[in-house]
Amino acid sequence: MGNGPAAAVAPLPASERVPVSPHLLLQSAAGRREGGASAVEFAIAAPALLLAILGTFQTALLYQARAQLEVAAQEAVRAGTLHGASLGAIRDGLARGLTPLYTHGRDMTALAQGYAAATLAAQQADIHILNPTQEAFADFQERTRDPDGHWVTGIPSDHLGYRSVQPGQQSGLSIQDATLLKIRVVYHHPLIMPFVDHLFARFGGGAFAQAQGVQDRLLDTFPLSAEAIFRMQSPFTHPEALQALSNLGRPQPGQTSSENAGEGSRESANPGTVPELPEYADEGASCAEDSSPPATEGTNPLLDYINRQGGSGSSNPFSAVSE
């Protein structure tokens, strides 16, 4: 037999062969089966695990947005109290509060882009005015001045400590309670995590958006709501978005398009006319001049003091205003 590379290798004799145990053959086959089963289990569990991880991230983002919405609602109700509960002012305040959610930089360009995106989101949000109600406005409306100095019809917010605490006949609220502006904001936050955005929208935002009849672009959003309450710092002069007591269970969102309806109630002060003064809680004092507008129930100590300071020569304490 040659020693070249083409020489054939002779098989081992039967006496030199090592017998293979059947147990080792079974273990080798079982190992291959276990490796295949692990691959199948991972293929089954991987999608569920991925969805759980992405869902956790999306839930954390929703929690952050919900916390920011609380701040935005406070900013919105504060803006409303300074501008007669105007829906336009409320939406502007909401946009300022939502700007941090849409700002992704530190320069002025990023801030401007974030404010523009937040303004669009605020326009798409639903704003419900829960207090005061239409009945409260009917109980306490009177002629008063707005921050611009115009005579308007609204709920006054000045001298609340001197006004009557008797509840209104229709609303059952006192004027002190009627000057508390309470709003509810429903904000549609966009879902950005892949795969889970459709699940969240299907079981939350999508079904809600379809039920509310909003645009198709809001179907991949999740609704977040927040409430805020603040004392009016100006007369309540925009009753077009108020709810009736019977609708508070399912309030209707206010419409910004009807914002101009409240402007029709503004009138300039006519010379020689004095608006009817509100009733006050204090009793036992009388007006100094019979020509002054009497209070319907009770007396007016502020008017009495003004008349005394003005002297007997002037029967109209508001003559300087009306001239």
C-alpha positions as CSV (number, residue, x, y, z in Angstrom):
1,M,0.0,0.0,0.0
2,G,1.5,3.3,-1.1
3,N,2.0,6.4,1.2
4,G,0.8,9.0,-1.4
5,P,-2.1,11.4,-0.9
6,A,-4.3,9.3,-3.1
7,A,-3.8,6.2,-0.9
8,A,-7.1,4.8,0.5
9,V,-7.6,4.8,4.3
10,A,-8.1,1.3,5.6
11,P,-11.1,0.8,7.9
12,L,-10.4,0.0,11.6
13,P,-10.6,-3.6,12.6
14,A,-13.7,-4.7,14.4
15,S,-11.6,-5.3,17.6
16,E,-10.4,-1.7,17.7
17,R,-13.8,0.0,17.2
18,V,-15.4,1.8,20.2
19,P,-19.1,0.9,20.6
20,V,-21.5,3.9,20.8
21,S,-24.0,3.7,23.7
22,P,-27.7,4.0,22.7
23,H,-28.2,6.4,25.6
24,L,-25.7,8.9,24.1
25,L,-27.6,8.7,20.8
26,L,-30.9,9.5,22.6
27,Q,-29.3,12.5,24.5
28,S,-28.0,13.9,21.2
29,A,-31.4,13.7,19.6
30,A,-33.1,15.2,22.6
31,G,-30.7,18.2,22.6
32,R,-31.6,18.9,19.0
33,R,-35.3,18.7,19.8
34,E,-34.9,21.1,22.8
35,G,-33.0,23.6,20.6
36,G,-35.8,23.6,18.0
37,A,-38.4,24.0,20.8
38,S,-36.6,27.1,22.2
39,A,-36.6,28.8,18.8
40,V,-40.3,28.2,18.4
41,E,-41.0,29.5,21.9
42,F,-38.9,32.6,21.3
43,A,-40.7,33.2,18.0
44,I,-44.0,33.1,19.9
45,A,-43.0,35.2,22.9
46,A,-41.0,37.8,21.0
47,P,-44.0,39.8,19.6
48,A,-45.8,39.8,22.9
49,L,-42.6,40.9,24.7
50,L,-41.9,43.6,22.1
51,L,-45.5,44.9,22.4
52,A,-45.1,45.0,26.2
53,I,-41.9,47.0,26.0
54,L,-43.3,49.5,23.5
55,G,-46.6,49.7,25.4
56,T,-44.6,50.6,28.6
57,F,-42.8,53.4,26.8
58,Q,-46.1,54.7,25.3
59,T,-47.8,54.6,28.7
60,A,-44.9,56.6,30.2
61,L,-45.3,59.2,27.4
62,L,-49.0,59.4,28.1
63,Y,-48.4,59.9,31.8
64,Q,-46.0,62.8,31.0
65,A,-48.6,64.3,28.7
66,R,-51.3,64.0,31.3
67,A,-49.2,65.8,33.8
68,Q,-48.4,68.6,31.3
69,L,-52.1,68.8,30.5
70,E,-52.9,69.6,34.1
71,V,-50.6,72.6,33.9
72,A,-52.1,73.6,30.5
73,A,-55.6,73.5,31.9
74,Q,-54.6,75.8,34.8
75,E,-53.1,78.2,32.3
76,A,-56.2,78.0,30.1
77,V,-58.7,78.7,33.0
78,R,-56.5,81.6,34.2
79,A,-56.5,83.2,30.8
80,G,-60.3,82.8,30.7
81,T,-60.8,84.5,34.0
82,L,-58.9,87.5,32.7
83,H,-60.9,87.9,29.5
84,G,-64.5,87.3,30.5
85,A,-64.4,83.5,29.9
86,S,-63.7,84.0,26.2
87,L,-63.1,80.6,24.4
88,G,-60.4,82.2,22.3
89,A,-58.5,83.3,25.3
90,I,-58.9,79.9,26.9
91,R,-57.6,78.1,23.8
92,D,-54.6,80.6,23.7
93,G,-53.8,79.7,27.3
94,L,-54.1,76.0,26.5
95,A,-51.7,76.4,23.6
96,R,-49.1,78.0,25.8
97,G,-49.4,75.2,28.4
98,L,-49.1,72.5,25.7
99,T,-46.0,74.1,24.0
100,P,-43.4,72.1,26.1
101,L,-44.9,68.8,24.6
102,Y,-44.1,70.0,21.1
103,T,-40.8,71.9,21.6
104,H,-37.8,69.8,20.8
105,G,-35.0,72.3,21.0
106,R,-33.6,75.3,22.9
107,D,-33.5,77.9,20.2
108,M,-36.3,80.4,19.2
109,T,-37.0,78.5,16.0
110,A,-37.8,75.3,17.9
111,L,-39.9,77.3,20.3
112,A,-41.9,78.9,17.5
113,Q,-42.5,75.6,15.8
114,G,-43.6,74.0,19.1
115,Y,-46.0,76.9,19.8
116,A,-47.5,76.5,16.3
117,A,-48.0,72.8,16.8
118,A,-49.5,73.3,20.3
119,T,-51.9,76.0,18.9
120,L,-53.2,73.4,16.4
121,A,-53.6,70.8,19.1
122,A,-55.4,73.4,21.3
123,Q,-57.8,74.1,18.4
124,Q,-58.6,70.4,18.1
125,A,-59.2,70.0,21.8
126,D,-62.7,70.0,23.4
127,I,-63.3,72.6,26.0
128,H,-66.3,72.3,28.3
129,I,-67.3,75.1,30.7
130,L,-68.8,73.3,33.7
131,N,-69.4,76.4,35.8
132,P,-71.2,78.8,35.7
133,T,-74.3,77.4,33.9
134,Q,-76.9,79.0,31.7
135,E,-79.2,79.1,34.7
136,A,-76.5,80.9,36.8
137,F,-76.1,83.5,34.0
138,A,-79.8,84.1,33.9
139,D,-79.9,84.6,37.7
140,F,-77.0,87.1,38.1
141,Q,-76.6,88.9,34.7
142,E,-76.6,92.6,35.0
143,R,-75.1,95.7,33.3
144,T,-71.4,96.0,34.2
145,R,-68.1,97.1,32.7
146,D,-65.6,94.8,31.0
147,P,-61.8,95.3,31.3
148,D,-61.9,97.6,28.2
149,G,-64.4,99.9,29.8
150,H,-67.5,99.0,27.7
151,W,-70.9,98.4,29.2
152,V,-71.8,94.7,28.8
153,T,-74.3,92.2,30.1
154,G,-72.6,89.6,32.3
155,I,-72.0,88.2,35.8
156,P,-70.1,90.8,37.8
157,S,-67.0,89.7,39.7
158,D,-66.3,92.8,41.9
159,H,-67.2,93.4,45.5
160,L,-68.2,89.8,46.1
161,G,-67.8,90.3,49.8
162,Y,-70.7,92.8,49.9
163,R,-73.1,91.0,47.6
164,S,-75.9,88.8,48.7
165,V,-75.2,85.2,49.3
166,Q,-78.7,84.1,48.5
167,P,-78.9,81.3,45.9
168,G,-80.4,82.1,42.5
169,Q,-83.9,80.8,41.7
170,Q,-82.9,78.8,38.6
171,S,-79.3,77.7,39.4
172,G,-79.4,77.3,43.1
173,L,-75.9,79.0,43.3
174,S,-74.9,82.2,45.0
175,I,-73.1,84.8,42.9
176,Q,-69.9,83.9,44.7
177,D,-70.2,80.4,43.4
178,A,-71.3,81.6,39.9
179,T,-68.0,83.6,39.5
180,L,-65.9,80.4,39.8
181,L,-64.9,79.4,36.3
182,K,-64.5,75.6,36.0
183,I,-63.5,74.0,32.7
184,R,-62.8,70.5,31.4
185,V,-60.3,70.0,28.6
186,V,-60.2,66.9,26.5
187,Y,-56.9,66.8,24.6
188,H,-56.1,64.2,21.9
189,H,-52.5,63.2,22.4
190,P,-50.7,61.6,19.4
191,L,-49.4,58.1,19.7
192,I,-45.9,57.7,18.3
193,M,-44.8,54.1,19.3
194,P,-45.0,51.7,16.4
195,F,-47.5,48.8,16.6
196,V,-48.9,49.8,19.9
197,D,-50.3,53.1,18.5
198,H,-52.9,51.2,16.6
199,L,-53.8,49.1,19.6
200,F,-54.1,52.1,21.9
201,A,-56.1,54.0,19.3
202,R,-58.4,51.0,18.7
203,F,-59.2,50.4,22.4
204,G,-59.0,54.1,23.5
205,G,-58.6,57.1,21.3
206,G,-59.8,55.6,18.0
207,A,-63.2,54.4,19.4
208,F,-63.5,57.7,21.3
209,A,-62.7,59.8,18.3
210,Q,-65.2,57.9,16.1
211,A,-67.9,58.3,18.8
212,Q,-67.2,62.1,19.0
213,G,-67.1,62.4,15.2
214,V,-63.7,64.1,15.0
215,Q,-61.4,64.1,12.0
216,D,-59.7,61.0,10.7
217,R,-56.3,62.3,11.6
218,L,-57.3,62.1,15.3
219,L,-58.1,58.4,15.1
220,D,-54.5,57.5,16.1
221,T,-54.7,59.6,19.2
222,F,-55.5,58.9,22.8
223,P,-57.9,61.3,24.7
224,L,-56.6,62.8,27.9
225,S,-58.8,65.0,30.1
226,A,-58.1,67.5,32.9
227,E,-60.2,70.0,34.9
228,A,-59.3,73.3,36.4
229,I,-61.1,76.0,38.4
230,F,-60.3,79.6,39.2
231,R,-62.1,82.7,40.4
232,M,-63.2,85.2,37.7
233,Q,-61.0,88.3,37.6
234,S,-63.3,90.0,35.1
235,P,-67.0,90.0,34.5
236,F,-68.3,86.9,32.8
237,T,-69.4,88.2,29.4
238,H,-69.3,85.2,27.1
239,P,-72.4,83.0,27.8
240,E,-72.4,81.3,24.4
241,A,-70.4,78.3,25.6
242,L,-72.3,77.8,28.9
243,Q,-74.0,74.4,29.6
244,A,-77.5,73.9,31.0
245,L,-77.8,72.0,34.2
246,S,-79.5,69.1,32.4
247,N,-76.5,68.8,30.1
248,L,-73.7,68.6,32.7
249,G,-73.7,64.8,32.6
250,R,-72.7,65.0,28.9
251,P,-71.5,68.5,28.3
252,Q,-71.1,69.8,24.8
253,P,-67.8,71.4,23.8
254,G,-67.7,75.1,23.2
255,Q,-67.3,76.4,19.7
256,T,-64.8,79.1,18.9
257,S,-66.8,80.1,15.8
258,S,-69.5,81.5,18.0
259,E,-67.0,83.6,19.9
260,N,-68.0,86.7,18.1
261,A,-71.6,86.3,19.3
262,G,-70.6,87.7,22.7
263,E,-69.2,90.9,21.0
264,G,-72.8,91.9,20.1
265,S,-73.6,92.5,23.8
266,R,-71.0,95.3,24.1
267,E,-72.4,98.8,24.1
268,S,-70.8,102.1,24.7
269,A,-71.9,104.0,27.8
270,N,-74.8,106.4,26.9
271,P,-74.5,109.8,28.6
272,G,-77.1,110.4,31.3
273,T,-77.8,106.7,31.9
274,V,-76.8,104.8,35.0
275,P,-76.8,101.0,35.0
276,E,-78.8,99.3,37.7
277,L,-76.6,98.6,40.7
278,P,-76.5,95.1,42.3
279,E,-78.2,94.2,45.5
280,Y,-76.0,93.9,48.6
281,A,-76.2,91.8,51.6
282,D,-75.9,94.5,54.3
283,E,-79.1,95.8,55.6
284,G,-80.1,98.9,57.7
285,A,-78.5,101.6,55.6
286,S,-80.3,103.8,53.1
287,C,-79.3,105.7,50.1
288,A,-78.6,109.4,50.6
289,E,-80.2,110.5,47.4
290,D,-83.7,109.4,46.3
291,S,-82.7,109.8,42.7
292,S,-80.0,107.1,42.9
293,P,-80.9,103.7,41.5
294,P,-82.4,101.7,44.4
295,A,-81.4,98.2,45.2
296,T,-84.2,95.7,44.5
297,E,-83.6,93.8,47.8
298,G,-81.6,95.3,50.7
299,T,-79.5,98.5,50.5
300,N,-76.2,99.7,49.0
301,P,-73.7,101.0,51.6
302,L,-71.1,101.7,48.9
303,L,-73.5,104.1,47.1
304,D,-74.4,105.7,50.4
305,Y,-70.8,106.4,51.1
306,I,-70.2,107.8,47.6
307,N,-73.2,110.1,47.9
308,R,-72.1,111.5,51.2
309,Q,-68.6,112.2,49.9
310,G,-70.1,113.9,46.8
311,G,-72.3,116.3,48.8
312,S,-75.9,117.3,48.3
313,G,-75.1,119.2,45.1
314,S,-74.7,116.0,43.0
315,S,-77.5,113.5,42.8
316,N,-75.7,111.2,40.4
317,P,-72.4,109.7,41.8
318,F,-71.6,108.4,38.3
319,S,-71.9,111.8,36.6
320,A,-68.1,111.8,36.0
321,V,-68.4,108.4,34.2
322,S,-71.4,109.3,32.1
323,E,-70.1,112.7,30.9
